[in-house]
Amino acid sequence: MAPELRHLRYLIAVAEHGNFTRAAEELRISQPTLSQQIKQLERAVGAQLLDRSGRSVRLTDAGEAYVHYARRALRDLGAAERAVLDVADLSRGSLRLAVTPTFSAYLVGPLIAEMHARHPGITLDVKEMTQDRIESGLLADELDLGIAFHGDHLPGISGTALFTETLSLVVGVHHSGGERSGPMPARDLAERRLALLSGEFATREHIDAYFRRQRVSPRIVVEANSIQAVIEIVQRGSVATVLPDAVTHDHPGLSPVPLAPALPARTVTLLRRESAYRSAAARAFGVALADHVRARGYTPA
């Protein structure tokens, strides 16, 4: 008997759960059926793939090797199925997109609205996650595209520069302090009360590095793991924050205050897996994204 696709999925489920009962529940089959199917697979390949002797079920050395290729086979099959379903006229299709968190505050909403207006038959699955998870997801074929920043990417990830993102001090319009003749000196930040994103955000690392270089220690009165929460706090209160200038374009209650010296800019990049199949939906999204960047007047990369 030759192994079938269900055998690969069953083996991977047991390996991930380390337990036949939980794997069977996920697969919605009985535990005896799952055990029988795994034994069939082991007979077919002529090797023991699972070590059942301990408290948890573990892959043997042969199982580790087999699962590596089983995952690749299922990933390639998924890509093949999407390629078959891909329709060049874009009457239907799907796209799996991930973005780093700050883009949800100014880029994702209008961009997805534009994409839907152009191609209403395309279904988009949009996730917000850190850049390292985006790159891992692209390599695992869990994502089609990612929007993040230029840098040292994982092997197999390629990027297309989109625009330059600049950061500024951002205040509520009712607490802007009137017109300023020029940028605010960085040393004046010491007198500011700030609401900042928490440490798990790459943007916060960028901000803290600037503070260290300028030898300034603002009073951080709020830390939040939600960019929307920071925006609401700044719009309604007297504290300031540091966010991309572009956030203020879609939030009239916010006003940017340039700093001197300016915060270092970042290059926004469209990420993909180098060997990935580029569907018609992915190509159309790239066009819509480029058009959106030009229409918004973002600084070219």
Secondary structure in CASP SS format (residue, H / E / C, confidence):
PFRMAT SS
TARGET T0000
AUTHOR 0000-0000-0000
METHOD secondary structure of the structure
MODEL  1
M C 1.00
A C 1.00
P C 1.00
E C 1.00
L H 1.00
R H 1.00
H H 1.00
L H 1.00
R H 1.00
Y H 1.00
L H 1.00
I H 1.00
A H 1.00
V H 1.00
A H 1.00
E H 1.00
H H 1.00
G C 1.00
N C 1.00
F H 1.00
T H 1.00
R H 1.00
A H 1.00
A H 1.00
E H 1.00
E H 1.00
L H 1.00
R C 1.00
I C 1.00
S C 1.00
Q H 1.00
P H 1.00
T H 1.00
L H 1.00
S H 1.00
Q H 1.00
Q H 1.00
I H 1.00
K H 1.00
Q H 1.00
L H 1.00
E H 1.00
R H 1.00
A H 1.00
V H 1.00
G C 1.00
A C 1.00
Q C 1.00
L C 1.00
L E 1.00
D E 1.00
R C 1.00
S C 1.00
G C 1.00
R C 1.00
S C 1.00
V C 1.00
R E 1.00
L E 1.00
T C 1.00
D H 1.00
A H 1.00
G H 1.00
E H 1.00
A H 1.00
Y H 1.00
V H 1.00
H H 1.00
Y H 1.00
A H 1.00
R H 1.00
R H 1.00
A H 1.00
L H 1.00
R H 1.00
D H 1.00
L H 1.00
G H 1.00
A H 1.00
A H 1.00
E H 1.00
R H 1.00
A H 1.00
V H 1.00
L H 1.00
D C 1.00
V C 1.00
A C 1.00
D C 1.00
L C 1.00
S C 1.00
R C 1.00
G E 1.00
S E 1.00
L E 1.00
R E 1.00
L E 1.00
A E 1.00
V E 1.00
T C 1.00
P H 1.00
T H 1.00
F H 1.00
S H 1.00
A H 1.00
Y C 1.00
L C 1.00
V H 1.00
G H 1.00
P H 1.00
L H 1.00
I H 1.00
A H 1.00
E H 1.00
M H 1.00
H H 1.00
A H 1.00
R H 1.00
H C 1.00
P C 1.00
G C 1.00
I E 1.00
T E 1.00
L E 1.00
D E 1.00
V E 1.00
K E 1.00
E E 1.00
M C 1.00
T C 1.00
Q H 1.00
D H 1.00
R H 1.00
I H 1.00
E H 1.00
S H 1.00
G H 1.00
L H 1.00
L H 1.00
A C 1.00
D C 1.00
E C 1.00
L C 1.00
D C 1.00
L E 1.00
G E 1.00
I E 1.00
A E 1.00
F E 1.00
H C 1.00
G C 1.00
D C 1.00
H C 1.00
L C 1.00
P C 1.00
G C 1.00
I E 1.00
S E 1.00
G E 1.00
T E 1.00
A E 1.00
L E 1.00
F E 1.00
T E 1.00
E E 1.00
T C 1.00
L E 1.00
S E 1.00
L E 1.00
V E 1.00
V E 1.00
G E 1.00
V H 1.00
H H 1.00
H H 1.00
S C 1.00
G C 1.00
G C 1.00
E C 1.00
R C 1.00
S C 1.00
G C 1.00
P C 1.00
M E 1.00
P E 1.00
A H 1.00
R H 1.00
D H 1.00
L H 1.00
A H 1.00
E H 1.00
R C 1.00
R E 1.00
L E 1.00
A E 1.00
L E 1.00
L E 1.00
S C 1.00
G C 1.00
E C 1.00
F C 1.00
A H 1.00
T H 1.00
R H 1.00
E H 1.00
H H 1.00
I H 1.00
D H 1.00
A H 1.00
Y H 1.00
F H 1.00
R H 1.00
R H 1.00
Q H 1.00
R C 1.00
V C 1.00
S C 1.00
P C 1.00
R E 1.00
I E 1.00
V E 1.00
V E 1.00
E E 1.00
A E 1.00
N C 1.00
S C 1.00
I H 1.00
Q H 1.00
A H 1.00
V H 1.00
I H 1.00
E H 1.00
I H 1.00
V H 1.00
Q H 1.00
R H 1.00
G C 1.00
S C 1.00
V C 1.00
A E 1.00
T E 1.00
V E 1.00
L E 1.00
P E 1.00
D H 1.00
A H 1.00
V H 1.00
T H 1.00
H H 1.00
D C 1.00
H C 1.00
P C 1.00
G C 1.00
L E 1.00
S E 1.00
P E 1.00
V E 1.00
P C 1.00
L E 1.00
A E 1.00
P C 1.00
A C 1.00
L C 1.00
P C 1.00
A C 1.00
R E 1.00
T E 1.00
V E 1.00
T E 1.00
L E 1.00
L E 1.00
R E 1.00
R E 1.00
E C 1.00
S C 1.00
A C 1.00
Y C 1.00
R C 1.00
S C 1.00
A H 1.00
A H 1.00
A H 1.00
R H 1.00
A H 1.00
F H 1.00
G H 1.00
V H 1.00
A H 1.00
L H 1.00
A H 1.00
D H 1.00
H H 1.00
V H 1.00
R H 1.00
A H 1.00
R H 1.00
G C 1.00
Y C 1.00
T E 1.00
P E 1.00
A C 1.00
END
